[in-house]
Amino acid sequence: TAPGPRSYTTLRDEAVKLFNSLQQLESERDPVPLMQGVLQTCLDLPPLVDEIYCQLVKQTTEPPAPGGQGDLHYWQLLTCMSCTFLPSPPVLRFLRFHLDRTENRFPASEMAKYACFIREALEKTKGRECVPSLEEILVLMQRQEMICTVHCPGVPACSVAISSHTTAEEVAQELVSRLGLSQSPNLFALYEQSRRREQPVGSATLLADVLTRFE
């Protein structure tokens, strides 16, 4: 068994449950909660990350209806996986081969666009504290960025576009530049405020993780 915020059985049993979830994903009308559940299990049980990557490669290889809704749901989950976890080196090589093969076989298709997005994401992904929020999953399914609202003292709230890989330091630097404070001798940081407390956000913290905690 494995510890975690949810109750789990053996890795073998959890792998079977994840496989069943993937089968259900193909026909799911609202796949977002199911995707988040798969991601959470992988976060809690890291040995299953490679298993899910391999299953998703299998499901997106020679699909019955390339580019159909079911096929794209698998690509969308693969996109979310690529922004959350890095597979082991052998699986990463296998995945990259699959991405190249897809782009060559279906150029300019939705599958090829997801393959390109996934390849770029894998270059930036270092691991997450939290799985993507429901909002983040929705924007990843569209290969878009999230809009994050930052409240700054003395000025209106600022909207900043962020990806799954954007750090608090990067957002702080953008706001400093946008507000004309580049020459200021002061130091700037982002703060996370809840009902109970206010605390600085670490410079290397991914803003997407902060948003998931708020969700």
N, C-alpha and C positions, 0 to 999 in steps of 0.2 A: 504494500500500500504506500501511498505518498501523501505527505501533508499538504495543506493548502487551505485557502479561504472557503473552499467548497468541499463536500464529502466525496471522496473518490474510492474506488475499489482497486483492483490490480491494474497494472499497466496494460496487460493483455485485454482485460475487460473494457478498459477505457478506450483502447484502440478500436475495438469492435463498435463501441458506441459512436466514436467519431466517424467510422466508416458508414454507419447507418445514417448519421447526420448529413454526410456528403451525398448519400443517395437521395435523401429527402430534399437537399438543397436544389437539385435539378428542377423540381416542380414547385418549389415554394414561391408563393405570390409575394410575400414580404420576407426576403432572405436576410435582412439586416440583423435581427436578433439571433438567428441561427448562426450567422457568421461570427457574431461577437462571442457566442457560446463556445464555438470551436477555438477561437483565438484565446479565450480565457483558459480553456483546458490546456492548451499548448503552453501558456505562460506558467500555469501551475505545475505542469508535468513536462519539463523540457525534453525528456527522451522521446516524446511523441512528435516533436517539431519535424524531424526528418521524415517520419512516417506520413504526416499530412502532406508535406511537400511532394513526396513520391506518389501519393494517391492522387493529388491534383494534377501532376504531370501526366499520370496514366489517364485520368478522366478527360484531359484536354488533348490527348493524342488520338487521332482518328475518331473524333466524336461522330455520332449518327447524323447530327445536323450542325455542321460547323457554322459558328456565328449565330446559332439559335439562342433562345432565352436560357435554356439549361446550360449550354456551353459557356455563355457569357457569365452566368452565375459562378461557375468554377473559376473563370479568369478573374472575376472580381474578388473572390476569396483569395486567390493566389496573389493578387495585388495587395490586399490587406496583409497577408502573411509577409510579403517582401518588405513592407514598411514597419514590421514589428519584430521579426526574427531573422537571423542569419542561419541557414542550414550548415551542416558540416561540410568541409571542403569537397569530399567526393560527391555529395548530393548537390552542392553548388555548381560543380562542373557539369553534372547531368542536367541540372535546371537550365544553365546557360545554353547548352546544346539544344535543348527543347525550345528555348526562346528564339534562337537563331533559325532553327528549322521552321518554326511557325511563321516568322517574318518572311522567309524565303518562299514558303508555300502559299501564303495568303497575304501578299503585299497590299498595303493600303486598307486592309480589313480592320474591323474592330479588334480581332484577336492580335493582329500585328501591333496595333497601337498599345494594347495592354502589355504585350511582350516588351516593347520599347520602354514603357513606363516602369515595368518591373526591373528591367536591367539597370536602369538609372537609379532606382530606389535601392537596389542591393549594394550599390557603390557607397551609399550614405548610411545605411542602417547599421546601428551598433548595439541595438537591444533596447527594450522599453521597460519602464517600471510598471506601466499599466497597458492594458489592451486599448485599441482605438475606441473612442466614444462612438455612440450611435451616429452622431453628426459627422465625425471623421470618416466612418465607414461609408456613409452616403456620398461624401465628396470624393473619396477614393474610388468609389464605383464609377464616378464620372471623370476620374483622372483630373480633378481640380484641386484648388487650395481652399483652406478654411479662412474665414474672416474672423479675426480676433479683435475684440474691443478692449482698449486700454484706457483707463481713466487717469489723466494727468492733472496735477494740481495747477489751478489757475487757467487752464485752457479746456476747450471742449474735448470730449472723449475722442480718441484716435482709433481708426480702424486700420488694422494691419493684416495683410494676407500672409498666412503661414502654411507650411507643409508639415508632414509628419516628422521632419528632421530639423525644424527650426528651433534654435535654442533661445533661452531668455536673453542671453547676451546679444544675440543678433537683433532681436526685437528692440532692446534698449538702445543699441547703436543706431538703428534706423530712426527711432523716435528722437534721439538727440540731434541727429542730422536734420530731420524734418522740422524740428522746433527751433533750429538755429542756435543750438547750444554747444556746438562743436568746440568753441574756444573757452567754454566755461571750465574753471578749475575744479568744479564739483564732480563727485562721482555719482553715477546714476544706476539704478537697479529697478527691477520689477518686484512688486509685492503682491502676495496672494492673500486676499482678505475673505474671511468667512464670518459667520455669526459669533464664533468663539474667539478668534484670534486673527492677527495680522502678522505675516512673516515674509521675509525676503525670499525670492525665488533664486535658487542657485544659478550661476551664470551658465553652466553647462546643462541645466535641466531642459528637457524638451517641453515646449509649451503645450503640445498635444497631450502629454501626460497630465499636466495641470488641469486642462479642460476635462479630461476623463474623470479626475477626482471630483470636480464640481458636478459632473453628471451623476 
